[in-house]
Amino acid sequence: MEFALDKALQEMSLDDDKPIVLKNLPKYSSIVRNGCSIIGKLLCPENQKMSAMIHEMPRLWRVNSRAKEIALPNDKFQFIFDSESDLLTILEAGAWTFNDWSMTLERWTENPPEDYLKIIPIWIRLRNIPVNYNTEETIKGFAEHIGQVTDVAFDPSKPRSRGYVRVRILFDINKPLKNSRDLQLPTGEVVSIGIEYERIRKRCYQCLRLTHDKERCPFNPLNRQAIATGGMKVASIVPSRLIPKISKDDPLYGVLTDDDVGIDLVSGTPKIAKEVLDEMRQYLSVVDQQERKIRIDRVHKSVWGLENDIQGQKTLLRLEAPARITTAINKGKGLVFDFDHSDNSPAGIENSPRIGISDGQHDNVQLTRHSSSDIFATASEQSCGSTVIRAGSTASPAGTKAKPTKNRRCPNHWKRKAQARAKTAGLVVPKEVKKNEVVMVYKRKATDEAANSSKLAKRDEEKVVSNEEPPKQV
């Protein structure tokens, strides 16, 4: 019996372990359909329900019938749009949130880069910039330490009634969103520059990151045991294996050092892009030694000659697009949500966010959200007008001015009936009556309504025939 079983096991075919080969045919590929789609990821999935987000975001984007939503593994999702304009409108709007927590959105690409879905575009506001250093270069140099600068809304030729300067950056989601940073001036004085983030709602109160709340923060002392036992992951850092290094068999070995191709401490990205390094390797792959020495000198000049040129390092070595200076200071403007002042929130509402509304001279005007109906809304997806609100005016939770309501001129139906009854009973007060005179108001009764109503069936009162005896009992 055992011999027969062993023989049967040896004769078993292992063809099922081979991978299934998918033919390279157009009918098996969805690249064409994915060309007009967005890939996103929930940053705090513990507080964001995927099924609710999939159904709610198209409504907020106003593309209910023009988008198809797909839930993907690892807290990712995809939205396929019918038109290119809808896709660009959503991406250009900036940061988006769901259930008060942020999400990352990027256009689908067949070969995504390493930082795919790890960057979120944010408009920030810089306050308390010294008057003597209020220049474009100062603003860009300071904002570069927060994220990659793409736009600077600054126009020194026009009057500025607001106490801040707006800058659009590409922010790494693994970094904390600090409310201020110190700036040391050439005179040695240290100034604290305030930082505000538009359209960003909740973040961790412990480490100020977007990827978790305080209960799951790895820096919370209450979570030390969970971190030690492996039940909670520590905040991600750049692994040593991802730091670019030059090996001995690399054509760049002896030409550049590990420090030349390492990680930039300010931006957290490689000092030289991978595409540039590959071109250098191909450029140095020559047989003639004399020609190789000439090319090595050119590579040295292209790298070491840009040590003092920060802009050249960004555009030539890192292949970063230069920052755009725009005079439209309100471009892509959104609200600033403040969750630090939740003590004054109305009863029954916990952790209610406070929305800072700026109107130039009244930068400290605060608007409290009194309803949870906009739990899925962000700074501008429900607003159709400007987010600027004048002091003393009423506003909705989305930041737009509430529509004025017209007073009802015609009185209610019960009041009209009461006036008709009073007129019939002779209790109508003339217009010339004095204010100090007391007027008796006729009280409404159900019997009166029944008598005056035309819809009730009419009946005559019971009458007894006179001079007639009642029927006798048998």
Secondary structure, DSSP 8 states (H G I E B T S, - for coil): -HHHHHHHHHT---GGGS-------GGG--HHHHTTEEEEEES-GGG--HHHHHHHHHHHHT-GGGEEEEEETTTEEEEEES-HHHHHHHHHT--EEETTEEEEEEE--SS--TTTTSEEEEEEEEE---GGG-SHHHHHHHHTTTSEEEEEE--TTS---SSEEEEEEEEETTS---SEEEEE-TTS-EEEEEEEETT-----TTT--SS--GGG-TTSGGGHHHHHTTSS-------GGGS----TTSTTBTTB-TTTTSB-TTTSSBSS-HHHHHHHHHHH--S-HHHHHHHHHHHHHHHHTTSS-HHHIIIIIS-----EEES-TTTT---EEE-S--TTS-TT--S--EEEE--SS-TTEEEE---STTTT--SSSS--S-S---TT--B-TTSSB--------S--HHHHHHHHHHHHTT----TT--TTS--------HHHHHHH-SSS---------TT-------
